[in-house]
Amino acid sequence: MSELLIFAHAHDVDVQSAAYLPSLYDMITAQESGWLWGPKDLTIPWFRLVQWDELTLDDALQFLTSLPPRFDANQDPVTYGQYRGMYLDFNHSLIPQDMKDWWQDDMRTVSKYVLSLPISVLSDLTTARPEIPVTGGYI
């Protein structure tokens, strides 16, 4: 049983800056269900708190891995590093419509959504972040 603090918005900045910041659906942290979240975790519109009872904490922790930059033979970067290498796609067709509606509520009138999906859909919801190529010189 896990509770997931998820980043809820995309950044409106240049690609180089955005590469190292959390992106839409990036997991900020995962905790066992029942974790005592801080008031800002529950109210700031940048985050969403999702409880998924079928997801173990070990399963959730894989989404906390960053995507490191890739380098060429001369050790020059060819891709940017990213905050996370994969994410749970909460806009996927398997996600219930009421969760999608809840996600859009920046007022956070309901602070936590309890997701009732079987763990068998985890691989369907898991999406790898695409690499962001370095263009126009080095970072």
N, C-alpha and C positions, 0 to 999 in steps of 0.2 A: 504494500500500500504506500503510494507516494503522493506528495504534493509538489507541484512544479511551479516555480516562479518564471514566467515567460515574458520576454520583451515583446511589446505589443505594437510597435510603430517602426516605420522605416525612417532613417535619417535623411535629411535634405541637405547633404553636404557633398563635396567632391569625392570621387571614387577612392582616392588615396586615403583621405581621412575616414571615410565610411568603412573601409576594409577592416580596420582594427576595432571598430565599435560594434556593439551588439546590433544585429539585424532583426527584422520582423521574424517572430517565432523562435528566436534563439533562447535557449534555456539559460537563465541566470544562475539558478541553483535548484537542487532537488533535496527534499527532506522527507523523513518518514511522516505518514499521516498523523495529524495531531500536533504538529510543530506549532509553536507559539510565534506567529509572524508579527512583525512590527507594524504599527499603524500606517506607516508610509507604504509598506508592501501591499497593504490592503486598499489603499485609497489613491495612490498616484496613477494617473492615466497611462503612464508609460509601461505599466506591468499588468499582467493577468495571472491569477492564481488558479491552477487547475489541480483538482484532486482526482487521481485515477487509481482506484483501488486494485485493479488488476495488474498494474505496473509495479514491479519490485524496485526498490531503491537501486539495486545493482543494474537493472535494465535502464533506469533513468540516467545513471551516472555516465553512460556512454555519450550522452548528448552534451557533456561538459568539455569535450575535447576540442581544442582549437584546430584550425587548419593552418599549418605553418607555410611560410613562403617557399617557393621552389627556386633553385639557383642553377645557372648554367655552368659549364665547365670552367669558366673564369671566375666563378663565385659571384657573378652579378645576378641580382634577383630578376626572375622572369615572371613571377606572380607575387601578389601581395599576400601576407598572412591575414587570416581572418579570425574573429572572435570565437566562432564555432565552425566545425567542419560539417555538421549535419544538424537537422532540426526536425521537429514534428510538424507536419503540415496541417495546421488547424483550419485550413480552408478546403481540405480534401472532401470529396463527395461522401466519404464514410462518416464525416463529422456531422452530428445532428444539427438541424437548422436552428434550434433554440440556443445551441452553443455559439453558432456564428452570430446570432442576434446579440447574445450576451457579450461577445467579444467586442462588438461595435459600441458598447455603452461606456464612454469615457468618464461618465459620472461615477462609475463603479458602485451603483446602487446595490448590486449583489456582489460581494467581494470575492467569492470563490465559486467556481463551477465544478460540480461533481460529474465527471465523465464516466458514463456507463457503457464502455465498449470492451469486448473481449480482447485479451492480450494478443490473440491471433492476428489482429489488424496492425500490430506494431510495425511490421516490415512494410505494409502498404503506406503508412503515414510517415515513415522515415525518408527524408529527402537529403541528399548530399548537397552542400553548398558548391556552386560552380567556382572554379578558380577565376580570379580577376587578374588578367595579364597586366604587367607593367608596360606602359607605353610612354614614349616621349622622354626616355632617360631613366636614370636610376632613382630609387626611393631614398 
